[in-house]
């Protein structure tokens, strides 16, 4: 009689741990929405957060790119914009840590610099 009860209890505990891990990884993310509002097409964008670097391809004028960031440590944000003529690097004034979630909207202006339009980051 005791063996089935403990087997069910053990399975339930494992399920709770798995659900907790999934919820932390899925919902503790920051959506970074980058809109190209410049007069130029962008040949690539590099998003740098802490030790993570992600490179994305062409972003034509008027197009948006959404990048999911799952903070693994306290970090800041650097966006590098590449065109056929130049590379522009901007340190964006945001900060996040493990467990932060929300959304940051950024536009790329005519000088190819990244500017925050809005941010809604929660702990």
Steps between C-alpha positions, in 0.01 A plus 500: 500500500780744587704434184238637253446809715872584510537429128218744423643756743846469342355538148301805614812664649698437181216651297494812720877549459480457122210746474693752708805475276290537186314801635823673600657455160190591298357792687806672643601648169525845356366565152726746326312657207729686260348716224706639215379861473811614316512593134737208430462125481704325767712209381531348848442572868698359792331493842746468791383429855763401751678202349230430237537630146230441239530603137201560274486562126339767284251741655349724234375848588167478681546133598502363856710233665399333827773337707425293812758563773516264798726675751763263643682768699494870570569666169458800279417528130713597202359511147731501201347608167676405176430660162699482180663833593569481873457332838337690787516371859260631766499420872129504584398627844330185633592248767365159596581198713391139533122483543421832332227498235319743275555690178733768369418684176796650317521696178798539274514869404643669187845513662466119540506531879270296724253703708255375761140576405345326801584239759294295740731275701386328818669285759 
